Amino acid sequence: MLAILDYIVSEPPPNADDKRGYKYPFMAAEVLSCEADNVLNAFFDPWLSPKQDAGEPESVAENVLKHIIESVLSDMEENKEGMPALEEAKQPINRLPLLEKLLSVLDAENINPVLSGYFLKVVEVFIERKQLDFLAYVFGFKKHVERLLVHIYDRHIADAIKKIVSNEDRYFAGTTGNEFIYDKMLVIDKLIDLLDASNPPDSITNSAYILCELIKGKQHLAYFNETKVLKRVFAAVTSNNTHSLCAGIDYLTELLRLNSAGSTAANTCLLYTSDAADE
């Protein structure tokens, strides 16, 4: 599994052929996002099995994905059944090796948009099927949230952040996402900061995109409606930076649109906008 993950988190070598550069990463992403229970559960197994890990190659060879669609699930089940008893074979760990491998794509200085697309594909499945486990892990380690925000200039990563901070109901997860509301609000507060003109243009644009999508979904409106938050958005609007100006206007426009439905948040925004204009 670690070798398969390597295809979607590591860039192919310069002399790689089309199979290594395109075919195998695509196949790996399809397998890892196939929603099969055995694959999903492997990511969130809180134990590391030395016996199971020992057989995995240190480097990725071309034949790792040969016939993988037909064999990967049955191979995982066979390895699991052949393992010694729990107390003999496994040692508890704080980190999950497969999730750490997946999240290692965020360690790159400049993320590859193709790899970030594969990353988003797997994250979407986690949000659908393993929301509580995935959010607990991401929010449990500060570096993961920080690295996500560092790469918000990438649209795939921005979409992943949007999924993470959203409160959408998920049938398979059995949760509305409110279990991590405090952690989500910390991330959203950072998104407001990223509207500032001192940030890269793509980071500003994608931050506004996430915020506007949340407003459209009528999520976290109590926060977006706060005067102190609106002041920070107006600071972006009144800056000399075109990207911050457009981002702030998009944010305020989405809030004001809710006014047609009689939203309290939109009415408050309208009052604040009028007061700020008078000043």
Secondary structure, DSSP 8 states (H G I E B T S, - for coil): -HHHHHHHHS---TT--HIIIIIHHHHHHHHHTS--HHHHHHHT--EE-HHHHHTS-SS--GGGGTTHHHHHHHHHHHHHHTS--HHHH-EE-SS-HHHHHHHGGGGSSS--HHHHHHHHHHHHHHHHH-HHHHHHHHHHSHHHHHHHHHTTTSHHHHHHHHHHH----BTTTTB-SGGGHHHHHHHHHHHHHTTSTTS-HHHHHHHHHHHHHHHHTT-SHHHHT-HHHHHHHHHHHTSS-HHHHHHHHHHHHHHHHGGGGT-HHHHHHHHHHHHHHH-
